[in-house]
């Protein structure tokens, strides 16, 4: 995508990861607190625009 926009083109990324996914270990007991943060995700709905180019 950036290959075609080199000559003065602009690219806008319209999505941003806003939700944190927390993962607990498999052998952890219940009620021992939250797990450690693993990665960030972005919720994309059908029809949502991801990138814009000009």
Secondary structure, DSSP 8 states (H G I E B T S, - for coil): -TTTTTTT--EEE-----EEEEE--TT--TTS---EEEEEE----TT---EEE-
